[in-house]
Amino acid sequence: MEWLSRILSHEPTVLALSITVVVTIFIFAARKAHVNHLAKMKKIDDSFNSK
């Protein structure tokens, strides 16, 4: 449990690192959703243009 007390003693650093990780994961998820949305919109647009 010594490692845990060492981590918690650096609380601001751990908090900043945790927030950075969460924001980074959110950015990657949002980008993936946006790319998927663009692909679906292109597929729909192509289906209308081919007629």
C-alpha positions as CSV (number, residue, x, y, z in Angstrom):
1,M,0.0,0.0,0.0
2,E,3.0,2.2,0.1
3,W,2.7,2.8,-3.7
4,L,-0.8,4.0,-3.2
5,S,0.1,6.5,-0.5
6,R,2.9,7.8,-2.8
7,I,0.4,8.3,-5.6
8,L,-2.1,10.1,-3.5
9,S,0.5,12.4,-2.0
10,H,0.9,13.8,-5.6
11,E,-2.8,14.4,-5.9
12,P,-2.7,17.5,-8.2
13,T,-0.5,15.6,-10.7
14,V,-2.7,12.5,-10.6
15,L,-5.8,14.7,-11.1
16,A,-4.3,16.6,-14.0
17,L,-3.2,13.3,-15.6
18,S,-6.6,11.7,-15.1
19,I,-8.4,14.7,-16.7
20,T,-6.0,14.6,-19.6
21,V,-6.6,10.9,-20.2
22,V,-10.4,11.3,-20.1
23,V,-10.4,14.3,-22.4
24,T,-8.1,12.5,-24.9
25,I,-10.3,9.5,-24.9
26,F,-13.4,11.7,-25.5
27,I,-11.6,13.5,-28.4
28,F,-10.8,10.2,-30.1
29,A,-14.3,8.9,-29.6
30,A,-15.8,12.1,-31.0
31,R,-13.5,12.0,-34.0
32,K,-14.4,8.4,-34.8
33,A,-18.1,9.2,-34.5
34,H,-17.7,12.2,-36.8
35,V,-15.8,10.1,-39.4
36,N,-18.4,7.4,-39.3
37,H,-21.1,10.0,-39.7
38,L,-19.4,11.5,-42.7
39,A,-19.1,8.0,-44.3
40,K,-22.8,7.4,-43.8
41,M,-23.7,10.8,-45.2
42,K,-21.5,10.1,-48.3
43,K,-23.1,6.7,-48.8
44,I,-26.6,8.3,-48.7
45,D,-25.5,11.1,-51.0
46,D,-24.1,8.7,-53.5
47,S,-27.3,6.7,-53.5
48,F,-29.3,9.8,-54.5
49,N,-26.7,10.9,-57.1
50,S,-26.7,7.5,-58.9
51,K,-30.4,7.6,-59.8
